[in-house]
Amino acid sequence: MVYDPSLDTLLQKVWDGGRISPTEARRLYALPLEELGALADRRRQLLRREAHGGRANEIVTYIVDRNVNYTNVCNVYCKFCAFWRT
């Protein structure tokens, strides 16, 4: 990708956590994946820092994920399931 100085203000706006317009979003869409990923990670860090009154690093969450099977007759053949039979 060739350096485009007109993107500097847009990239700084995103880096600082500012809101962007749909037109600006389309310009970002054309960026290489590595740059777009870095901007997304920066935004995630900013949101996390603001979350839970600034205490996001102190809070741990979890989810209980259960797959309830009502029968052991299945034809899906999931790679993670050791329960099925035909």
N, C-alpha and C positions, 0 to 999 in steps of 0.2 A: 504494500500500500504506500502511496506517495503521501508525504506529509502535507496536511492541509491546515494552514494557520487559522482559517475561519472556524475550525472546530475547537480551538483553544478555549474560548469563552463557554461553549456548550459543555465541554469536558469538565471545566472547573465548576460550572453550575451543578452538574451531576455529582462531582466529587464532594462538593459542599453540602449535598442533600437537598438541593433546590428542585422545584417542580419544573417539568418540561412540557412543551406543547406537543401535539401529535406530529407536527412537521419536524420538530427536533428529534422526536422518537424515531421517525423514519430515517433521519440522518445517522442516528446511533445504530440502527439496524444494519447499516452497511459496514460497520466497523468489523475488524477481525475478531474472532471469538475470544481470543486471549484478552484483548482490551475490554471487550464488553463484559467478560467474566470478572475482571478486576474492578470495574465500575459497580457491578452488581454486588460484589463482595464488600466493597466500601460502604454501599448503601445499607447492606445487612448489618455491618458493624455499627453504623450510626443509629439505626433503629434499635439494635440490641442495647446500646449504651443508654438510650432514652427509656427503654422498657422498664416496667416495674419500679418506677421512681428512681432509676439509676442503680438498682440493685439486681439487675438481670444476671450478673455473673455469680451471684450468691444463690440463685434459685435453680433447682434441678427438677425437671418434670419427666414423666414417663407415661407410657400408654400400655394397657393390657390388650394384646391382640389375640383374639381367639377366633378360630374357625370352627363353628359348631356344625357338625355333620349329623344329620338326623337318620342317616342310613349309611351302611358301608358299601352300598352298590353305587358305583360311580364310573363314568366313562370319560372323564376329563383328563386323567393321567397327569396331574400336576407334578412337577419335579420335587416339590417340597413335602408332598403328602405320603405318609407311609400307611395310610388307613384304608385306601380303596381296594376293592376287588371287583371282578367282573362276574 
